């Protein structure tokens, strides 16, 4: 049942996303100038956009059974 629901794949995707977010947060906290902070924020925005696209692709391919 777990394999059919794709829980393992989703959990791995979320772990990867969390790891990327944590790395970006650390870079943001270490950044000293506003230009550097802006570049890090832009990277976070790209990451969030890519994650949303991945989520939507997976949701479109998913069937829900009740």
PDBQT receptor file of N, H, CA, C and O in Angstrom, charges set to zero:
ATOM      1  N   UNK A   1       0.826  -1.187   0.000  1.00  0.00    +0.000 N 
ATOM      2  CA  UNK A   1       0.000   0.000   0.000  1.00  0.00    +0.000 C 
ATOM      3  C   UNK A   1       0.877   1.261   0.000  1.00  0.00    +0.000 C 
ATOM      4  O   UNK A   1       0.612   2.217  -0.728  1.00  0.00    +0.000 OA
ATOM      5  N   UNK A   2       1.916   1.238   0.826  1.00  0.00    +0.000 N 
ATOM      6  H   UNK A   2       2.131   0.461   1.417  1.00  0.00    +0.000 HD
ATOM      7  CA  UNK A   2       2.810   2.394   0.908  1.00  0.00    +0.000 C 
ATOM      8  C   UNK A   2       3.451   2.679  -0.448  1.00  0.00    +0.000 C 
ATOM      9  O   UNK A   2       3.578   3.834  -0.853  1.00  0.00    +0.000 OA
ATOM     10  N   UNK A   3       3.851   1.616  -1.143  1.00  0.00    +0.000 N 
ATOM     11  H   UNK A   3       3.747   0.678  -0.814  1.00  0.00    +0.000 HD
ATOM     12  CA  UNK A   3       4.473   1.796  -2.453  1.00  0.00    +0.000 C 
ATOM     13  C   UNK A   3       3.478   2.392  -3.442  1.00  0.00    +0.000 C 
ATOM     14  O   UNK A   3       3.839   3.247  -4.250  1.00  0.00    +0.000 OA
ATOM     15  N   UNK A   4       2.246   1.948  -3.382  1.00  0.00    +0.000 N 
ATOM     16  H   UNK A   4       1.953   1.253  -2.725  1.00  0.00    +0.000 HD
ATOM     17  CA  UNK A   4       1.209   2.475  -4.276  1.00  0.00    +0.000 C 
ATOM     18  C   UNK A   4       0.919   3.941  -4.026  1.00  0.00    +0.000 C 
ATOM     19  O   UNK A   4       0.580   4.676  -4.954  1.00  0.00    +0.000 OA
ATOM     20  N   UNK A   5       1.046   4.364  -2.805  1.00  0.00    +0.000 N 
ATOM     21  H   UNK A   5       1.322   3.767  -2.051  1.00  0.00    +0.000 HD
ATOM     22  CA  UNK A   5       0.796   5.768  -2.475  1.00  0.00    +0.000 C 
ATOM     23  C   UNK A   5       1.991   6.658  -2.796  1.00  0.00    +0.000 C 
ATOM     24  O   UNK A   5       1.862   7.882  -2.831  1.00  0.00    +0.000 OA
ATOM     25  N   UNK A   6       3.139   6.059  -3.028  1.00  0.00    +0.000 N 
ATOM     26  H   UNK A   6       3.244   5.064  -3.000  1.00  0.00    +0.000 HD
ATOM     27  CA  UNK A   6       4.334   6.830  -3.356  1.00  0.00    +0.000 C 
ATOM     28  C   UNK A   6       4.887   7.610  -2.185  1.00  0.00    +0.000 C 
ATOM     29  O   UNK A   6       5.541   8.637  -2.368  1.00  0.00    +0.000 OA
ATOM     30  N   UNK A   7       4.628   7.128  -0.979  1.00  0.00    +0.000 N 
ATOM     31  H   UNK A   7       4.096   6.294  -0.830  1.00  0.00    +0.000 HD
ATOM     32  CA  UNK A   7       5.056   7.839   0.227  1.00  0.00    +0.000 C 
ATOM     33  C   UNK A   7       6.570   8.005   0.261  1.00  0.00    +0.000 C 
ATOM     34  O   UNK A   7       7.078   9.069   0.614  1.00  0.00    +0.000 OA
ATOM     35  N   UNK A   8       7.280   6.952  -0.104  1.00  0.00    +0.000 N 
ATOM     36  H   UNK A   8       6.866   6.088  -0.390  1.00  0.00    +0.000 HD
ATOM     37  CA  UNK A   8       8.742   7.006  -0.049  1.00  0.00    +0.000 C 
ATOM     38  C   UNK A   8       9.290   8.090  -0.976  1.00  0.00    +0.000 C 
ATOM     39  O   UNK A   8      10.179   8.851  -0.592  1.00  0.00    +0.000 OA
ATOM     40  N   UNK A   9       8.758   8.156  -2.197  1.00  0.00    +0.000 N 
ATOM     41  H   UNK A   9       8.036   7.538  -2.509  1.00  0.00    +0.000 HD
ATOM     42  CA  UNK A   9       9.219   9.168  -3.153  1.00  0.00    +0.000 C 
ATOM     43  C   UNK A   9       8.916  10.575  -2.661  1.00  0.00    +0.000 C 
ATOM     44  O   UNK A   9       9.762  11.464  -2.750  1.00  0.00    +0.000 OA
ATOM     45  N   UNK A  10       7.717  10.775  -2.146  1.00  0.00    +0.000 N 
ATOM     46  H   UNK A  10       7.029  10.052  -2.073  1.00  0.00    +0.000 HD
ATOM     47  CA  UNK A  10       7.332  12.089  -1.648  1.00  0.00    +0.000 C 
ATOM     48  C   UNK A  10       8.186  12.490  -0.454  1.00  0.00    +0.000 C 
ATOM     49  O   UNK A  10       8.637  13.631  -0.363  1.00  0.00    +0.000 OA
ATOM     50  N   UNK A  11       8.405  11.556   0.455  1.00  0.00    +0.000 N 
ATOM     51  H   UNK A  11       8.038  10.629   0.381  1.00  0.00    +0.000 HD
ATOM     52  CA  UNK A  11       9.213  11.851   1.645  1.00  0.00    +0.000 C 
ATOM     53  C   UNK A  11      10.632  12.217   1.234  1.00  0.00    +0.000 C 
ATOM     54  O   UNK A  11      11.226  13.132   1.806  1.00  0.00    +0.000 OA
ATOM     55  N   UNK A  12      11.177  11.518   0.255  1.00  0.00    +0.000 N 
ATOM     56  H   UNK A  12      10.695  10.775  -0.210  1.00  0.00    +0.000 HD
ATOM     57  CA  UNK A  12      12.526  11.832  -0.210  1.00  0.00    +0.000 C 
ATOM     58  C   UNK A  12      12.565  13.217  -0.858  1.00  0.00    +0.000 C 
ATOM     59  O   UNK A  12      13.504  13.983  -0.642  1.00  0.00    +0.000 OA
ATOM     60  N   UNK A  13      11.544  13.528  -1.649  1.00  0.00    +0.000 N 
ATOM     61  H   UNK A  13      10.782  12.906  -1.824  1.00  0.00    +0.000 HD
ATOM     62  CA  UNK A  13      11.480  14.847  -2.284  1.00  0.00    +0.000 C 
ATOM     63  C   UNK A  13      11.428  15.950  -1.234  1.00  0.00    +0.000 C 
ATOM     64  O   UNK A  13      12.100  16.972  -1.377  1.00  0.00    +0.000 OA
ATOM     65  N   UNK A  14      10.641  15.755  -0.185  1.00  0.00    +0.000 N 
ATOM     66  H   UNK A  14      10.096  14.925  -0.069  1.00  0.00    +0.000 HD
ATOM     67  CA  UNK A  14      10.545  16.760   0.879  1.00  0.00    +0.000 C 
ATOM     68  C   UNK A  14      11.848  16.873   1.670  1.00  0.00    +0.000 C 
ATOM     69  O   UNK A  14      12.226  17.969   2.084  1.00  0.00    +0.000 OA
ATOM     70  N   UNK A  15      12.539  15.748   1.884  1.00  0.00    +0.000 N 
ATOM     71  H   UNK A  15      12.233  14.857   1.548  1.00  0.00    +0.000 HD
ATOM     72  CA  UNK A  15      13.831  15.803   2.575  1.00  0.00    +0.000 C 
ATOM     73  C   UNK A  15      14.841  16.596   1.754  1.00  0.00    +0.000 C 
ATOM     74  O   UNK A  15      15.591  17.409   2.295  1.00  0.00    +0.000 OA
ATOM     75  N   UNK A  16      14.856  16.358   0.450  1.00  0.00    +0.000 N 
ATOM     76  H   UNK A  16      14.246  15.699   0.011  1.00  0.00    +0.000 HD
ATOM     77  CA  UNK A  16      15.765  17.103  -0.428  1.00  0.00    +0.000 C 
ATOM     78  C   UNK A  16      15.441  18.597  -0.400  1.00  0.00    +0.000 C 
ATOM     79  O   UNK A  16      16.341  19.435  -0.335  1.00  0.00    +0.000 OA
ATOM     80  N   UNK A  17      14.158  18.917  -0.449  1.00  0.00    +0.000 N 
ATOM     81  H   UNK A  17      13.427  18.237  -0.502  1.00  0.00    +0.000 HD
ATOM     82  CA  UNK A  17      13.734  20.316  -0.424  1.00  0.00    +0.000 C 
ATOM     83  C   UNK A  17      14.139  20.974   0.904  1.00  0.00    +0.000 C 
ATOM     84  O   UNK A  17      14.654  22.092   0.922  1.00  0.00    +0.000 OA
ATOM     85  N   UNK A  18      13.902  20.274   1.992  1.00  0.00    +0.000 N 
ATOM     86  H   UNK A  18      13.484  19.366   1.977  1.00  0.00    +0.000 HD
ATOM     87  CA  UNK A  18      14.260  20.807   3.308  1.00  0.00    +0.000 C 
ATOM     88  C   UNK A  18      15.762  21.073   3.404  1.00  0.00    +0.000 C 
ATOM     89  O   UNK A  18      16.188  22.108   3.916  1.00  0.00    +0.000 OA
ATOM     90  N   UNK A  19      16.548  20.136   2.913  1.00  0.00    +0.000 N 
ATOM     91  H   UNK A  19      16.202  19.294   2.497  1.00  0.00    +0.000 HD
ATOM     92  CA  UNK A  19      17.997  20.298   2.929  1.00  0.00    +0.000 C 
ATOM     93  C   UNK A  19      18.420  21.527   2.125  1.00  0.00    +0.000 C 
ATOM     94  O   UNK A  19      19.282  22.291   2.558  1.00  0.00    +0.000 OA
ATOM     95  N   UNK A  20      17.820  21.710   0.973  1.00  0.00    +0.000 N 
ATOM     96  H   UNK A  20      17.120  21.089   0.621  1.00  0.00    +0.000 HD
ATOM     97  CA  UNK A  20      18.138  22.878   0.137  1.00  0.00    +0.000 C 
ATOM     98  C   UNK A  20      17.727  24.174   0.819  1.00  0.00    +0.000 C 
ATOM     99  O   UNK A  20      18.461  25.161   0.780  1.00  0.00    +0.000 OA
ATOM    100  N   UNK A  21      16.555  24.171   1.443  1.00  0.00    +0.000 N 
ATOM    101  H   UNK A  21      15.959  23.369   1.475  1.00  0.00    +0.000 HD
ATOM    102  CA  UNK A  21      16.074  25.372   2.148  1.00  0.00    +0.000 C 
ATOM    103  C   UNK A  21      17.008  25.709   3.308  1.00  0.00    +0.000 C 
ATOM    104  O   UNK A  21      17.331  26.877   3.523  1.00  0.00    +0.000 OA
ATOM    105  N   UNK A  22      17.442  24.702   4.050  1.00  0.00    +0.000 N 
ATOM    106  H   UNK A  22      17.179  23.753   3.875  1.00  0.00    +0.000 HD
ATOM    107  CA  UNK A  22      18.355  24.944   5.171  1.00  0.00    +0.000 C 
ATOM    108  C   UNK A  22      19.683  25.524   4.691  1.00  0.00    +0.000 C 
ATOM    109  O   UNK A  22      20.234  26.425   5.324  1.00  0.00    +0.000 OA
ATOM    110  N   UNK A  23      20.194  25.011   3.578  1.00  0.00    +0.000 N 
ATOM    111  H   UNK A  23      19.746  24.279   3.064  1.00  0.00    +0.000 HD
ATOM    112  CA  UNK A  23      21.455  25.537   3.030  1.00  0.00    +0.000 C 
ATOM    113  C   UNK A  23      21.292  26.989   2.600  1.00  0.00    +0.000 C 
ATOM    114  O   UNK A  23      22.175  27.814   2.832  1.00  0.00    +0.000 OA
ATOM    115  N   UNK A  24      20.168  27.296   1.978  1.00  0.00    +0.000 N 
ATOM    116  H   UNK A  24      19.451  26.626   1.789  1.00  0.00    +0.000 HD
ATOM    117  CA  UNK A  24      19.915  28.676   1.550  1.00  0.00    +0.000 C 
ATOM    118  C   UNK A  24      19.765  29.587   2.764  1.00  0.00    +0.000 C 
ATOM    119  O   UNK A  24      20.272  30.709   2.763  1.00  0.00    +0.000 OA
ATOM    120  N   UNK A  25      19.078  29.118   3.792  1.00  0.00    +0.000 N 
ATOM    121  H   UNK A  25      18.666  28.207   3.793  1.00  0.00    +0.000 HD
ATOM    122  CA  UNK A  25      18.917  29.920   5.014  1.00  0.00    +0.000 C 
ATOM    123  C   UNK A  25      20.270  30.239   5.645  1.00  0.00    +0.000 C 
ATOM    124  O   UNK A  25      20.520  31.367   6.070  1.00  0.00    +0.000 OA
ATOM    125  N   UNK A  26      21.127  29.240   5.699  1.00  0.00    +0.000 N 
ATOM    126  H   UNK A  26      20.923  28.324   5.354  1.00  0.00    +0.000 HD
ATOM    127  CA  UNK A  26      22.462  29.459   6.272  1.00  0.00    +0.000 C 
ATOM    128  C   UNK A  26      23.244  30.483   5.457  1.00  0.00    +0.000 C 
ATOM    129  O   UNK A  26      23.918  31.345   6.021  1.00  0.00    +0.000 OA
ATOM    130  N   UNK A  27      23.155  30.390   4.127  1.00  0.00    +0.000 N 
ATOM    131  H   UNK A  27      22.607  29.690   3.668  1.00  0.00    +0.000 HD
ATOM    132  CA  UNK A  27      23.844  31.367   3.274  1.00  0.00    +0.000 C 
ATOM    133  C   UNK A  27      23.275  32.762   3.484  1.00  0.00    +0.000 C 
ATOM    134  O   UNK A  27      24.018  33.744   3.486  1.00  0.00    +0.000 OA
ATOM    135  N   UNK A  28      21.953  32.854   3.661  1.00  0.00    +0.000 N 
ATOM    136  H   UNK A  28      21.350  32.056   3.660  1.00  0.00    +0.000 HD
ATOM    137  CA  UNK A  28      21.319  34.149   3.891  1.00  0.00    +0.000 C 
ATOM    138  C   UNK A  28      21.804  34.746   5.208  1.00  0.00    +0.000 C 
ATOM    139  O   UNK A  28      22.116  35.935   5.279  1.00  0.00    +0.000 OA
ATOM    140  N   UNK A  29      21.866  33.926   6.241  1.00  0.00    +0.000 N 
ATOM    141  H   UNK A  29      21.613  32.960   6.184  1.00  0.00    +0.000 HD
ATOM    142  CA  UNK A  29      22.309  34.406   7.551  1.00  0.00    +0.000 C 
ATOM    143  C   UNK A  29      23.769  34.841   7.540  1.00  0.00    +0.000 C 
ATOM    144  O   UNK A  29      24.145  35.751   8.279  1.00  0.00    +0.000 OA
ATOM    145  N   UNK A  30      24.595  34.208   6.716  1.00  0.00    +0.000 N 
ATOM    146  H   UNK A  30      24.289  33.469   6.115  1.00  0.00    +0.000 HD
ATOM    147  CA  UNK A  30      26.008  34.577   6.617  1.00  0.00    +0.000 C 
ATOM    148  C   UNK A  30      26.242  35.783   5.711  1.00  0.00    +0.000 C 
ATOM    149  O   UNK A  30      27.272  36.449   5.809  1.00  0.00    +0.000 OA
ATOM    150  N   UNK A  31      25.285  36.059   4.834  1.00  0.00    +0.000 N 
ATOM    151  H   UNK A  31      24.448  35.518   4.755  1.00  0.00    +0.000 HD
ATOM    152  CA  UNK A  31      25.448  37.164   3.885  1.00  0.00    +0.000 C 
ATOM    153  C   UNK A  31      25.538  38.485   4.638  1.00  0.00    +0.000 C 
ATOM    154  O   UNK A  31      24.828  38.704   5.620  1.00  0.00    +0.000 OA
ATOM    155  N   UNK A  32      26.414  39.357   4.168  1.00  0.00    +0.000 N 
ATOM    156  H   UNK A  32      26.990  39.180   3.370  1.00  0.00    +0.000 HD
ATOM    157  CA  UNK A  32      26.616  40.627   4.852  1.00  0.00    +0.000 C 
ATOM    158  C   UNK A  32      25.995  41.795   4.105  1.00  0.00    +0.000 C 
ATOM    159  O   UNK A  32      25.469  42.718   4.728  1.00  0.00    +0.000 OA
ATOM    160  N   UNK A  33      26.046  41.770   2.802  1.00  0.00    +0.000 N 
ATOM    161  H   UNK A  33      26.473  41.020   2.296  1.00  0.00    +0.000 HD
ATOM    162  CA  UNK A  33      25.509  42.891   2.031  1.00  0.00    +0.000 C 
ATOM    163  C   UNK A  33      24.105  42.624   1.524  1.00  0.00    +0.000 C 
ATOM    164  O   UNK A  33      23.685  41.474   1.395  1.00  0.00    +0.000 OA
ATOM    165  N   UNK A  34      23.390  43.688   1.240  1.00  0.00    +0.000 N 
ATOM    166  H   UNK A  34      23.731  44.622   1.345  1.00  0.00    +0.000 HD
ATOM    167  CA  UNK A  34      22.013  43.538   0.772  1.00  0.00    +0.000 C 
ATOM    168  C   UNK A  34      21.958  42.909  -0.621  1.00  0.00    +0.000 C 
ATOM    169  O   UNK A  34      21.010  42.186  -0.928  1.00  0.00    +0.000 OA
ATOM    170  N   UNK A  35      22.956  43.169  -1.469  1.00  0.00    +0.000 N 
ATOM    171  H   UNK A  35      23.726  43.757  -1.220  1.00  0.00    +0.000 HD
ATOM    172  CA  UNK A  35      22.970  42.549  -2.797  1.00  0.00    +0.000 C 
ATOM    173  C   UNK A  35      23.143  41.042  -2.693  1.00  0.00    +0.000 C 
ATOM    174  O   UNK A  35      22.494  40.283  -3.413  1.00  0.00    +0.000 OA
ATOM    175  N   UNK A  36      24.013  40.619  -1.803  1.00  0.00    +0.000 N 
ATOM    176  H   UNK A  36      24.541  41.236  -1.219  1.00  0.00    +0.000 HD
ATOM    177  CA  UNK A  36      24.233  39.189  -1.594  1.00  0.00    +0.000 C 
ATOM    178  C   UNK A  36      22.973  38.534  -1.036  1.00  0.00    +0.000 C 
ATOM    179  O   UNK A  36      22.588  37.448  -1.470  1.00  0.00    +0.000 OA
ATOM    180  N   UNK A  37      22.334  39.193  -0.076  1.00  0.00    +0.000 N 
ATOM    181  H   UNK A  37      22.646  40.075   0.276  1.00  0.00    +0.000 HD
ATOM    182  CA  UNK A  37      21.095  38.663   0.501  1.00  0.00    +0.000 C 
ATOM    183  C   UNK A  37      20.015  38.563  -0.566  1.00  0.00    +0.000 C 
ATOM    184  O   UNK A  37      19.251  37.598  -0.587  1.00  0.00    +0.000 OA
ATOM    185  N   UNK A  38      19.947  39.552  -1.450  1.00  0.00    +0.000 N 
ATOM    186  H   UNK A  38      20.568  40.335  -1.432  1.00  0.00    +0.000 HD
ATOM    187  CA  UNK A  38      18.952  39.531  -2.524  1.00  0.00    +0.000 C 
ATOM    188  C   UNK A  38      19.185  38.341  -3.452  1.00  0.00    +0.000 C 
ATOM    189  O   UNK A  38      18.231  37.682  -3.865  1.00  0.00    +0.000 OA
ATOM    190  N   UNK A  39      20.442  38.062  -3.781  1.00  0.00    +0.000 N 
ATOM    191  H   UNK A  39      21.218  38.597  -3.446  1.00  0.00    +0.000 HD
ATOM    192  CA  UNK A  39      20.746  36.912  -4.642  1.00  0.00    +0.000 C 
ATOM    193  C   UNK A  39      20.315  35.604  -3.975  1.00  0.00    +0.000 C 
ATOM    194  O   UNK A  39      19.792  34.710  -4.640  1.00  0.00    +0.000 OA
ATOM    195  N   UNK A  40      20.532  35.494  -2.674  1.00  0.00    +0.000 N 
ATOM    196  H   UNK A  40      20.957  36.220  -2.133  1.00  0.00    +0.000 HD
ATOM    197  CA  UNK A  40      20.139  34.288  -1.952  1.00  0.00    +0.000 C 
ATOM    198  C   UNK A  40      18.608  34.167  -1.924  1.00  0.00    +0.000 C 
ATOM    199  O   UNK A  40      18.070  33.071  -2.084  1.00  0.00    +0.000 OA
ATOM    200  N   UNK A  41      17.916  35.275  -1.725  1.00  0.00    +0.000 N 
ATOM    201  H   UNK A  41      18.353  36.166  -1.595  1.00  0.00    +0.000 HD
ATOM    202  CA  UNK A  41      16.447  35.260  -1.721  1.00  0.00    +0.000 C 
ATOM    203  C   UNK A  41      15.925  34.858  -3.099  1.00  0.00    +0.000 C 
ATOM    204  O   UNK A  41      14.954  34.108  -3.203  1.00  0.00    +0.000 OA
ATOM    205  N   UNK A  42      16.559  35.349  -4.144  1.00  0.00    +0.000 N 
ATOM    206  H   UNK A  42      17.348  35.958  -4.060  1.00  0.00    +0.000 HD
ATOM    207  CA  UNK A  42      16.151  34.967  -5.508  1.00  0.00    +0.000 C 
ATOM    208  C   UNK A  42      16.340  33.466  -5.726  1.00  0.00    +0.000 C 
ATOM    209  O   UNK A  42      15.517  32.817  -6.371  1.00  0.00    +0.000 OA
ATOM    210  N   UNK A  43      17.419  32.925  -5.189  1.00  0.00    +0.000 N 
ATOM    211  H   UNK A  43      18.088  33.452  -4.665  1.00  0.00    +0.000 HD
ATOM    212  CA  UNK A  43      17.647  31.487  -5.287  1.00  0.00    +0.000 C 
ATOM    213  C   UNK A  43      16.552  30.715  -4.550  1.00  0.00    +0.000 C 
ATOM    214  O   UNK A  43      16.087  29.682  -5.032  1.00  0.00    +0.000 OA
ATOM    215  N   UNK A  44      16.142  31.214  -3.383  1.00  0.00    +0.000 N 
ATOM    216  H   UNK A  44      16.520  32.053  -2.992  1.00  0.00    +0.000 HD
ATOM    217  CA  UNK A  44      15.063  30.574  -2.636  1.00  0.00    +0.000 C 
ATOM    218  C   UNK A  44      13.767  30.614  -3.423  1.00  0.00    +0.000 C 
ATOM    219  O   UNK A  44      13.009  29.644  -3.433  1.00  0.00    +0.000 OA
ATOM    220  N   UNK A  45      13.515  31.726  -4.075  1.00  0.00    +0.000 N 
ATOM    221  H   UNK A  45      14.131  32.514  -4.067  1.00  0.00    +0.000 HD
ATOM    222  CA  UNK A  45      12.309  31.848  -4.884  1.00  0.00    +0.000 C 
ATOM    223  C   UNK A  45      12.315  30.827  -6.030  1.00  0.00    +0.000 C 
ATOM    224  O   UNK A  45      11.294  30.205  -6.321  1.00  0.00    +0.000 OA
ATOM    225  N   UNK A  46      13.465  30.665  -6.669  1.00  0.00    +0.000 N 
ATOM    226  H   UNK A  46      14.295  31.170  -6.433  1.00  0.00    +0.000 HD
ATOM    227  CA  UNK A  46      13.580  29.668  -7.750  1.00  0.00    +0.000 C 
ATOM    228  C   UNK A  46      13.351  28.262  -7.218  1.00  0.00    +0.000 C 
ATOM    229  O   UNK A  46      12.648  27.461  -7.836  1.00  0.00    +0.000 OA
ATOM    230  N   UNK A  47      13.945  27.968  -6.076  1.00  0.00    +0.000 N 
ATOM    231  H   UNK A  47      14.516  28.619  -5.574  1.00  0.00    +0.000 HD
ATOM    232  CA  UNK A  47      13.779  26.652  -5.466  1.00  0.00    +0.000 C 
ATOM    233  C   UNK A  47      12.314  26.386  -5.133  1.00  0.00    +0.000 C 
ATOM    234  O   UNK A  47      11.801  25.300  -5.403  1.00  0.00    +0.000 OA
ATOM    235  N   UNK A  48      11.643  27.369  -4.551  1.00  0.00    +0.000 N 
ATOM    236  H   UNK A  48      12.059  28.252  -4.332  1.00  0.00    +0.000 HD
ATOM    237  CA  UNK A  48      10.227  27.203  -4.203  1.00  0.00    +0.000 C 
ATOM    238  C   UNK A  48       9.379  26.996  -5.455  1.00  0.00    +0.000 C 
ATOM    239  O   UNK A  48       8.452  26.187  -5.454  1.00  0.00    +0.000 OA
ATOM    240  N   UNK A  49       9.699  27.732  -6.524  1.00  0.00    +0.000 N 
ATOM    241  H   UNK A  49      10.453  28.389  -6.524  1.00  0.00    +0.000 HD
ATOM    242  CA  UNK A  49       8.966  27.588  -7.781  1.00  0.00    +0.000 C 
ATOM    243  C   UNK A  49       9.159  26.179  -8.351  1.00  0.00    +0.000 C 
ATOM    244  O   UNK A  49       8.196  25.540  -8.776  1.00  0.00    +0.000 OA
ATOM    245  N   UNK A  50      10.402  25.699  -8.358  1.00  0.00    +0.000 N 
ATOM    246  H   UNK A  50      11.184  26.217  -8.013  1.00  0.00    +0.000 HD
ATOM    247  CA  UNK A  50      10.682  24.362  -8.873  1.00  0.00    +0.000 C 
ATOM    248  C   UNK A  50       9.983  23.293  -8.046  1.00  0.00    +0.000 C 
ATOM    249  O   UNK A  50       9.486  22.310  -8.596  1.00  0.00    +0.000 OA
ATOM    250  N   UNK A  51       9.942  23.475  -6.735  1.00  0.00    +0.000 N 
ATOM    251  H   UNK A  51      10.346  24.273  -6.289  1.00  0.00    +0.000 HD
ATOM    252  CA  UNK A  51       9.254  22.516  -5.858  1.00  0.00    +0.000 C 
ATOM    253  C   UNK A  51       7.756  22.516  -6.148  1.00  0.00    +0.000 C 
ATOM    254  O   UNK A  51       7.136  21.453  -6.181  1.00  0.00    +0.000 OA
ATOM    255  N   UNK A  52       7.170  23.691  -6.358  1.00  0.00    +0.000 N 
ATOM    256  H   UNK A  52       7.674  24.554  -6.331  1.00  0.00    +0.000 HD
ATOM    257  CA  UNK A  52       5.738  23.761  -6.661  1.00  0.00    +0.000 C 
ATOM    258  C   UNK A  52       5.447  23.081  -7.993  1.00  0.00    +0.000 C 
ATOM    259  O   UNK A  52       4.451  22.368  -8.119  1.00  0.00    +0.000 OA
ATOM    260  N   UNK A  53       6.304  23.294  -8.987  1.00  0.00    +0.000 N 
ATOM    261  H   UNK A  53       7.113  23.873  -8.885  1.00  0.00    +0.000 HD
ATOM    262  CA  UNK A  53       6.123  22.628 -10.289  1.00  0.00    +0.000 C 
ATOM    263  C   UNK A  53       6.189  21.116 -10.132  1.00  0.00    +0.000 C 
ATOM    264  O   UNK A  53       5.373  20.394 -10.704  1.00  0.00    +0.000 OA
ATOM    265  N   UNK A  54       7.151  20.639  -9.364  1.00  0.00    +0.000 N 
ATOM    266  H   UNK A  54       7.815  21.225  -8.900  1.00  0.00    +0.000 HD
ATOM    267  CA  UNK A  54       7.288  19.205  -9.118  1.00  0.00    +0.000 C 
ATOM    268  C   UNK A  54       6.060  18.662  -8.400  1.00  0.00    +0.000 C 
ATOM    269  O   UNK A  54       5.555  17.592  -8.743  1.00  0.00    +0.000 OA
ATOM    270  N   UNK A  55       5.584  19.393  -7.413  1.00  0.00    +0.000 N 
ATOM    271  H   UNK A  55       5.994  20.262  -7.134  1.00  0.00    +0.000 HD
ATOM    272  CA  UNK A  55       4.383  18.995  -6.678  1.00  0.00    +0.000 C 
ATOM    273  C   UNK A  55       3.183  18.899  -7.611  1.00  0.00    +0.000 C 
ATOM    274  O   UNK A  55       2.421  17.934  -7.546  1.00  0.00    +0.000 OA
ATOM    275  N   UNK A  56       3.012  19.888  -8.472  1.00  0.00    +0.000 N 
ATOM    276  H   UNK A  56       3.631  20.672  -8.524  1.00  0.00    +0.000 HD
ATOM    277  CA  UNK A  56       1.873  19.888  -9.389  1.00  0.00    +0.000 C 
ATOM    278  C   UNK A  56       1.970  18.760 -10.411  1.00  0.00    +0.000 C 
ATOM    279  O   UNK A  56       0.959  18.145 -10.749  1.00  0.00    +0.000 OA
ATOM    280  N   UNK A  57       3.179  18.480 -10.906  1.00  0.00    +0.000 N 
ATOM    281  H   UNK A  57       4.001  18.980 -10.631  1.00  0.00    +0.000 HD
ATOM    282  CA  UNK A  57       3.349  17.356 -11.844  1.00  0.00    +0.000 C 
ATOM    283  C   UNK A  57       2.972  16.047 -11.167  1.00  0.00    +0.000 C 
ATOM    284  O   UNK A  57       2.272  15.220 -11.751  1.00  0.00    +0.000 OA
ATOM    285  N   UNK A  58       3.436  15.860  -9.935  1.00  0.00    +0.000 N 
ATOM    286  H   UNK A  58       4.004  16.532  -9.461  1.00  0.00    +0.000 HD
ATOM    287  CA  UNK A  58       3.106  14.627  -9.209  1.00  0.00    +0.000 C 
ATOM    288  C   UNK A  58       1.619  14.540  -8.893  1.00  0.00    +0.000 C 
ATOM    289  O   UNK A  58       1.030  13.463  -8.983  1.00  0.00    +0.000 OA
ATOM    290  N   UNK A  59       1.014  15.648  -8.527  1.00  0.00    +0.000 N 
ATOM    291  H   UNK A  59       1.493  16.523  -8.454  1.00  0.00    +0.000 HD
ATOM    292  CA  UNK A  59      -0.412  15.658  -8.196  1.00  0.00    +0.000 C 
ATOM    293  C   UNK A  59      -1.245  15.332  -9.428  1.00  0.00    +0.000 C 
ATOM    294  O   UNK A  59      -2.265  14.649  -9.329  1.00  0.00    +0.000 OA
ATOM    295  N   UNK A  60      -0.817  15.817 -10.583  1.00  0.00    +0.000 N 
ATOM    296  H   UNK A  60       0.012  16.372 -10.664  1.00  0.00    +0.000 HD
ATOM    297  CA  UNK A  60      -1.562  15.553 -11.812  1.00  0.00    +0.000 C 
ATOM    298  C   UNK A  60      -1.511  14.079 -12.178  1.00  0.00    +0.000 C 
ATOM    299  O   UNK A  60      -2.472  13.548 -12.735  1.00  0.00    +0.000 OA
ATOM    300  N   UNK A  61      -0.418  13.418 -11.878  1.00  0.00    +0.000 N 
ATOM    301  H   UNK A  61       0.362  13.849 -11.425  1.00  0.00    +0.000 HD
ATOM    302  CA  UNK A  61      -0.246  12.010 -12.229  1.00  0.00    +0.000 C 
ATOM    303  C   UNK A  61      -0.807  11.071 -11.158  1.00  0.00    +0.000 C 
ATOM    304  O   UNK A  61      -0.796   9.853 -11.335  1.00  0.00    +0.000 OA
ATOM    305  N   UNK A  62      -1.293  11.629 -10.054  1.00  0.00    +0.000 N 
ATOM    306  H   UNK A  62      -1.302  12.618  -9.910  1.00  0.00    +0.000 HD
ATOM    307  CA  UNK A  62      -1.761  10.825  -8.926  1.00  0.00    +0.000 C 
ATOM    308  C   UNK A  62      -3.247  10.533  -9.028  1.00  0.00    +0.000 C 
ATOM    309  O   UNK A  62      -4.044  11.380  -9.432  1.00  0.00    +0.000 OA
ATOM    310  N   UNK A  63      -3.593   9.321  -8.653  1.00  0.00    +0.000 N 
ATOM    311  H   UNK A  63      -2.946   8.633  -8.325  1.00  0.00    +0.000 HD
ATOM    312  CA  UNK A  63      -5.002   8.967  -8.556  1.00  0.00    +0.000 C 
ATOM    313  C   UNK A  63      -5.338   8.750  -7.097  1.00  0.00    +0.000 C 
ATOM    314  O   UNK A  63      -4.575   8.129  -6.356  1.00  0.00    +0.000 OA
ATOM    315  N   UNK A  64      -6.464   9.256  -6.696  1.00  0.00    +0.000 N 
ATOM    316  H   UNK A  64      -7.084   9.761  -7.298  1.00  0.00    +0.000 HD
ATOM    317  CA  UNK A  64      -6.887   9.091  -5.309  1.00  0.00    +0.000 C 
ATOM    318  C   UNK A  64      -8.007   8.050  -5.254  1.00  0.00    +0.000 C 
ATOM    319  O   UNK A  64      -8.969   8.113  -6.020  1.00  0.00    +0.000 OA
ATOM    320  N   UNK A  65      -7.867   7.114  -4.355  1.00  0.00    +0.000 N 
ATOM    321  H   UNK A  65      -7.086   7.063  -3.733  1.00  0.00    +0.000 HD
ATOM    322  CA  UNK A  65      -8.834   6.044  -4.210  1.00  0.00    +0.000 C 
ATOM    323  C   UNK A  65      -9.489   6.166  -2.849  1.00  0.00    +0.000 C 
ATOM    324  O   UNK A  65      -8.813   6.319  -1.831  1.00  0.00    +0.000 OA
ATOM    325  N   UNK A  66     -10.786   6.099  -2.842  1.00  0.00    +0.000 N 
ATOM    326  H   UNK A  66     -11.334   5.975  -3.668  1.00  0.00    +0.000 HD
ATOM    327  CA  UNK A  66     -11.513   6.172  -1.565  1.00  0.00    +0.000 C 
ATOM    328  C   UNK A  66     -12.202   4.859  -1.290  1.00  0.00    +0.000 C 
ATOM    329  O   UNK A  66     -12.868   4.713  -0.265  1.00  0.00    +0.000 OA
TER     330      UNK A  66
